[in-house]
Amino acid sequence: MIQFGASTFIWVSPFSTAHFDLLYKVADMGYDIIEVAVEDKDLIDWPRLKQLAAETGLKITISGAFGPNRDISSDNAAIRKMGFDYIVDCLRIAEDVGSPIFTGPVYSAVGKTRLVSAERKQQERNWCLENLHQAGRVAESCGVVIGVEPLNRFETDMVNTAEQALSLVNEVAHPFIKVSLDTFHNNIEEKSIPATIRAIGRDMLCHVQGNESDRGTPGTGNVDWAGIKDALTEIGYDGAVVIETFGAPSEELAKAASIWRPLANSPDELASEGLAFYKSLFR
């Protein structure tokens, strides 16, 4: 059965030990999962977080935040190494807290948008592939799947569509690297999100962030939710569906995701009404 999650990004950025009361809130709302966005791993008391999750009955999923210094396709070798080390850190954290996945735009930095030559594009892809091959081995040793998430054209020039994500994943050809979907991005880039879900299929779709067309409350925009539900049911998807939006983005995050205005009356309202919508849709 599909389980429902809420990202820490809904309320805060960056998430830290000071925000652990969020677990009680998310559990009280009726969520199954809290998705922890790891902006700075050292801000979080991981043993305490695990303990609180157990106490509140929440599962944890781990998502990444890929700023300019975490770019495995950068032309700067030091930055590529920082990006790879960050992915490894997040995989080990995911293993420790019991997250089956680590999801995000692992291939590049968010906000890196340029028109570059075919040769340059291929070189960046090669650097990316080199790092993903190594990351796949770490992911397997941790028992955690890496979810490659396509982002819309305004946030990356590398992987915008599920087809591009599948192409990259198929080229890496590692069983612990799959595709993760965020319906906000898909709603911009795909002709049909349900058709996209069917094209990826159960074996390759490891995670879904179910976000509205404006990143506001799910069910209030123009995303084809009924079609998404039918497609997920048809392929037998039984992973998570998580709301990820940004209630109080940091300056860097606001710029990367172009969040300039409140997306709901409050983060609490967005999360509680979003969950009610999920439950009416999927159950």
Secondary structure as GFF3:
##gff-version 3
##sequence-region A 1 283
A	DSSP	beta_strand	3	7	.	.	.	ID=ss1
A	DSSP	three_ten_helix	8	10	.	.	.	ID=ss2
A	DSSP	three_ten_helix	17	19	.	.	.	ID=ss3
A	DSSP	alpha_helix	21	29	.	.	.	ID=ss4
A	DSSP	beta_strand	33	38	.	.	.	ID=ss5
A	DSSP	three_ten_helix	41	43	.	.	.	ID=ss6
A	DSSP	alpha_helix	46	56	.	.	.	ID=ss7
A	DSSP	beta_strand	59	64	.	.	.	ID=ss8
A	DSSP	alpha_helix	77	97	.	.	.	ID=ss9
A	DSSP	beta_strand	101	104	.	.	.	ID=ss10
A	DSSP	alpha_helix	118	142	.	.	.	ID=ss11
A	DSSP	beta_strand	145	148	.	.	.	ID=ss12
A	DSSP	alpha_helix	162	172	.	.	.	ID=ss13
A	DSSP	beta_strand	177	182	.	.	.	ID=ss14
A	DSSP	alpha_helix	183	189	.	.	.	ID=ss15
A	DSSP	alpha_helix	193	204	.	.	.	ID=ss16
A	DSSP	beta_strand	205	209	.	.	.	ID=ss17
A	DSSP	alpha_helix	225	235	.	.	.	ID=ss18
A	DSSP	beta_strand	240	243	.	.	.	ID=ss19
A	DSSP	alpha_helix	251	257	.	.	.	ID=ss20
A	DSSP	alpha_helix	267	282	.	.	.	ID=ss21
###
